Amino acid sequence: MKKMLRGICVLSSIIIFSATANAAGMIKDYHAYRIKDQNIRSVVPVVDNILSREIEVKKLAKTAYYATYDNEHYYLKFYPALNDTDVYIVTDAEYDKNNNGITDFFKSQNYRYEMLEDKEAYKEYKFDFIDYARSGALDGLFTLPDGLKPLKKGMNKLNDKLSKGNDKTSAIPYSEDKDPINLTCIDSETFNNPEANVTVTVNEYRLKNKENKYVHAFEYIVKNNSNYDIKVEKVYSERLAALKDITTSTFVDLDRLDVADNLGVPLAVATGGLSLGFTVANNVRLGMVIKEASRYAHSLPENYDLKANSSMRILCMKFKEDPKPLQFTIKKQGRTYQFTY
């Protein structure tokens, strides 16, 4: 802590933030802020520039960081919140939520900020932290081991076997969805391809059910700005989440398993996960997951005719830990254009 505060300027203390832990090192409190009117794409480059000077800081992902100073451990991750940016913080150090290194950083950048009140965002960010901790990436920050890992692995194998050759898990043919999306939009970015005279707006949404632990919904709006029709010959992605992926991951992660995880006791292993009351409830929840996810599980369009000065909409799901872009191949007036967003 003292080492950071002796840095070149107050910005080098960005990692000084914390949550309260008990004597055994178990994290009990999680804290988060919302930076107002600052998109994540303007905040993260500033953070990267600062933290690159700190040899104790390890970058976990594009917007996640981990640092150890003496016996203090710090986890920090930035999240898009549409026009704002969320900052999620976990540590085992002393913590004053109103006066610390991260609030000093906000003030030094003239950022307006507030404590985060979004419960759904908190839930998602906490799961991400636990996932990191269980992976072994956060040596020093303690969280409960995944006592249900053997059961989850077994259920994944079983689901894989059951889903093979099952038409219900195959790709749903593309059809343009024109209904409104009743989800929280957490990010939006518009790309322009002047050669093809096409703009692509990419909107990212937080899903409402438990599949949101693993995937987000994406909406692509492709606008043909020219006076000529174009043919969208192919839209491709290296990796998107299919309905089978969602049902497999979510089926083994419903409430009866979450309860056992939080207690640190493999209760479902002891019972075989066969409690009738729990099973009925989980089947209902799995149905809700499938209903929500199916809308974003259609195959990508091919040979789609996009009229002059009109737009098309593509819905899909991407894995949160490694979202892959869409690659477009379009033809207009005999010329082929390719771009990736």
BELGI-V506517 format. One record per residue. RES is the residue in three letters. PSI is psi in degrees with one decimal (NA if undefined). Layout:
BEGIN
res & psi
RES & PSI
RES & PSI
END
This chain:
BEGIN
res & psi
MET & -50.2
LYS & -36.8
LYS & -43.2
MET & -41.3
LEU & -16.6
ARG & 11.0
GLY & 179.3
ILE & -41.5
CYS & 176.3
VAL & -20.2
LEU & -29.5
SER & -5.4
SER & 19.9
ILE & -26.6
ILE & -7.1
ILE & 91.5
PHE & 162.1
SER & 170.0
ALA & 156.2
THR & 139.4
ALA & 155.1
ASN & -178.1
ALA & -28.7
ALA & -1.8
GLY & 5.8
MET & 124.1
ILE & 126.7
LYS & -27.4
ASP & 143.4
TYR & 139.8
HIS & 150.6
ALA & 151.1
TYR & 159.6
ARG & 118.7
ILE & 121.2
LYS & 139.7
ASP & 27.9
GLN & 109.7
ASN & 150.5
ILE & -29.4
ARG & -15.8
SER & -23.0
VAL & -47.1
VAL & -40.5
PRO & -35.6
VAL & -44.9
VAL & -44.9
ASP & -43.1
ASN & -37.9
ILE & -50.2
LEU & -17.5
SER & -18.1
ARG & -9.2
GLU & 108.7
ILE & -19.4
GLU & -7.4
VAL & 129.8
LYS & 130.9
LYS & 120.8
LEU & -36.0
ALA & -173.1
LYS & -33.9
THR & 18.0
ALA & 141.1
TYR & 153.6
TYR & 138.3
ALA & 150.3
THR & 124.8
TYR & 108.4
ASP & -116.1
ASN & 14.0
GLU & 138.1
HIS & 141.6
TYR & 130.7
TYR & 133.0
LEU & 130.9
LYS & 137.0
PHE & 141.3
TYR & 144.6
PRO & 140.6
ALA & 54.3
LEU & -105.9
ASN & -3.1
ASP & -179.9
THR & 131.2
ASP & 146.9
VAL & 120.7
TYR & 136.4
ILE & 134.5
VAL & 135.8
THR & 166.6
ASP & 18.6
ALA & 172.0
GLU & 142.5
TYR & 128.5
ASP & 107.0
LYS & -19.8
ASN & -12.7
ASN & 96.6
ASN & -175.2
GLY & -38.3
ILE & -38.4
THR & -33.3
ASP & -40.4
PHE & -45.7
PHE & -47.4
LYS & -37.7
SER & -27.2
GLN & 4.0
ASN & 35.0
TYR & 134.5
ARG & 137.2
TYR & 165.2
GLU & 159.3
MET & 138.2
LEU & 132.4
GLU & -2.2
ASP & 105.9
LYS & -38.6
GLU & -39.3
ALA & -44.3
TYR & -45.7
LYS & -43.8
GLU & -44.3
TYR & -36.6
LYS & -41.2
PHE & -42.6
ASP & -42.0
PHE & -47.1
ILE & -38.4
ASP & -44.8
TYR & -47.1
ALA & -42.1
ARG & -21.4
SER & -12.1
GLY & 3.9
ALA & -17.1
LEU & 63.1
ASP & 116.8
GLY & -30.7
LEU & 122.8
PHE & 136.4
THR & 161.4
LEU & 138.2
PRO & 158.0
ASP & 89.3
GLY & -16.0
LEU & 10.7
LYS & -45.3
PRO & -41.2
LEU & -42.4
LYS & -41.5
LYS & -41.3
GLY & -41.4
MET & -34.8
ASN & -43.7
LYS & -42.6
LEU & -44.9
ASN & -37.1
ASP & -41.9
LYS & -42.6
LEU & -32.3
SER & -15.4
LYS & 126.3
GLY & 7.7
ASN & 118.1
ASP & -25.9
LYS & -22.0
THR & 1.7
SER & 166.3
ALA & 138.7
ILE & 128.2
PRO & 146.3
TYR & 134.9
SER & 139.2
GLU & 129.7
ASP & 119.4
LYS & -0.4
ASP & 151.9
PRO & 153.2
ILE & 117.7
ASN & 60.3
LEU & 162.1
THR & 119.2
CYS & 120.1
ILE & -12.4
ASP & 150.6
SER & 134.1
GLU & 137.8
THR & 131.2
PHE & 146.1
ASN & 129.7
ASN & 96.9
PRO & -30.7
GLU & -45.8
ALA & -9.9
ASN & 48.8
VAL & 139.0
THR & 144.8
VAL & 119.4
THR & 127.2
VAL & 116.9
ASN & 135.0
GLU & 135.2
TYR & 147.5
ARG & 122.4
LEU & 161.2
LYS & -25.3
ASN & -174.1
LYS & -13.8
GLU & -17.7
ASN & -17.3
LYS & -27.9
TYR & -29.9
VAL & 158.5
HIS & 155.4
ALA & 143.1
PHE & 143.1
GLU & 122.5
TYR & 124.3
ILE & 111.2
VAL & 119.9
LYS & 123.2
ASN & 107.3
ASN & -0.5
SER & 173.9
ASN & 13.0
TYR & 146.0
ASP & 150.5
ILE & 157.5
LYS & 120.9
VAL & 93.6
GLU & -40.6
LYS & 140.8
VAL & 128.2
TYR & 148.4
SER & 142.9
GLU & -32.1
ARG & 118.1
LEU & 160.3
ALA & 125.0
ALA & 168.7
LEU & -36.4
LYS & -40.3
ASP & -40.5
ILE & -46.6
THR & -37.4
THR & -47.9
SER & -40.9
THR & -33.1
PHE & -34.3
VAL & 10.4
ASP & 36.0
LEU & -176.6
ASP & -36.9
ARG & -31.0
LEU & -38.4
ASP & -42.9
VAL & -46.4
ALA & -38.8
ASP & -48.4
ASN & -31.7
LEU & -16.9
GLY & 17.1
VAL & 126.3
PRO & 65.8
LEU & -39.1
ALA & -28.5
VAL & -42.0
ALA & -35.0
THR & -6.9
GLY & 8.4
GLY & 27.6
LEU & 15.7
SER & 122.1
LEU & -42.4
GLY & -45.2
PHE & -40.3
THR & -43.3
VAL & -46.4
ALA & -40.6
ASN & -35.9
ASN & -38.8
VAL & -45.1
ARG & -38.4
LEU & -37.0
GLY & -38.9
MET & -40.0
VAL & -49.7
ILE & -41.6
LYS & -43.3
GLU & -45.6
ALA & -29.9
SER & -32.4
ARG & -26.5
TYR & 14.5
ALA & 16.1
HIS & 154.1
SER & 160.5
LEU & 150.6
PRO & 150.4
GLU & 142.2
ASN & 47.8
TYR & 127.5
ASP & 116.7
LEU & 112.3
LYS & 161.5
ALA & 139.4
ASN & 37.2
SER & 174.5
SER & 161.7
MET & 160.0
ARG & 134.6
ILE & 128.4
LEU & 140.2
CYS & 172.9
MET & 141.8
LYS & 145.4
PHE & 132.1
LYS & -37.1
GLU & -19.1
ASP & 69.2
PRO & 127.9
LYS & 144.9
PRO & 170.6
LEU & 141.9
GLN & 127.8
PHE & 136.8
THR & 115.7
ILE & 155.6
LYS & 132.8
LYS & 123.8
GLN & 44.3
GLY & -7.5
ARG & 145.0
THR & 133.5
TYR & 142.2
GLN & 136.3
PHE & 158.2
THR & 126.3
TYR & NA
END
